[in-house]
C-alpha cells in the first residue's frame, strides 16, 4: 500500500470501506464492521480476519492511528482499541474519492448511467 504523489495506486475495497467508516470519527473494530455493513446497505460484510489484517497494514502505512483516549471513558471497554484517520489517511481517502469520481465520468459520458423511465 504505497502512496505516490502523482498517480497513487487504487485502494483495496477493504481499505476504502475502513477509511469511509472512520471519516466521521473514531471507532473500535466492531464499530467499523457495523459501519461498513450500514454504508454498503449490507452488501459488504467484513469479517474479523479481513478487518484486523487491513487495520494492521493501515497502521503501518500511517493511514490510521490508534486513539489514546476513549470517546466516553465511562463506557469504554479497556480491551477495545479505537482507531481514527490520520492527516495522511484523510488525504488518501479524498484522493481515492476523486479518482473514483473521474472514473465514473466515463460511463456517464457514454450514457450508461442514464436512469430508465419506469
N, C-alpha and C positions, 0 to 999 in steps of 0.2 A: 504494500500500500504506500506508494510514493506519491509525493505531491510536487509536480513541476509547475513553474510559474506560467509557461506559455500554453502547453497542451496537457493538462492533467489527465491521467487515465480515468475512465469511468469508475465510480464506486460500485461495490457489490451491492445487491439488493439488501443484504443484512445490514451493512454499514449505513446505507441510506435510511433505512427504517429506524435504526437506532438514533441517528442524528435527528430525524424528524421527531422522534419521541422525546428527545432531550431539548428540542428547540425552545420549548416554553418553560423549562425549569428542570430542576434536579429530580431524579427518580432512582429507585432501587431496581434491582434486576427484575423482580416480578412485576413491578410497575411498568417497566419498559415493555415486557411481554404483553401486558394488558393494553398499553397504548398502541403497540403495533397492531394488535388484533382490531382495536377500535378504528384506528386511522385507515386500515385496509378493508373495513367493512367485513371483517372476519375471513378475508380471503388469504391472509398470510398469518400463519401460526408459527411463531419462533420458539423452538424448543430450547431447553437449558444448555445443551451442548453447543448449539449454534450461537446462542446469546452470549454465553460466557467466553467462548473461544474468540468471538468477534470483539467483545469488550476488551479482552486481553491484548489483542492486536491494536485496537484503537487507543488504548492507554499507551502502548509502546510507540505509536505514531504521533502521539500528542494531540489527538483529536478530542479526547475527553480526559477528564481527571476525576479522581475520587474526591468527593466533598468531605471536608474535615468536620463540619458542623452538620447536625441533623436539622431538617426543616422544622420539626416540632420535637424538641428534646424530651418532652413529657410522654410522647407516644413512640419514641424511637426504640427499635429493637437493636441492641448492640451488635447482633450478628449481621444485620443488613448493611450493605455498603451502598452509598448513594453516589451517583455519577452525574456530571454536568459537562456541558460543552466548554472547550477552551476557545480562545480567540481564533486559533488555527482551525479548530473544528467548525466554528461558525462560518469562517471564510470558505472552507472546503465545501460545506453544505450549500452556501449561497452559489458558489461556482458550479456545483453539480446541478442545482435547480436551473441556473441559466443555460447550462449545456443541454439539459432535457427540454427546456423551452425552445431552444434553437432547433433541436432535433424534431420536435413536434410541428415546427413550421412547414416541414416538407410534406407530410400528409395533408396538412391544412391547405397548402398551396395547390395540391392535387385534388382538392375537394373530397378527400377520403373521409374527413371528419364532419361533413355536412349532415345535419340532422334530417332524418327522413320524416315526412308527414305521416302521422298515424291516424 
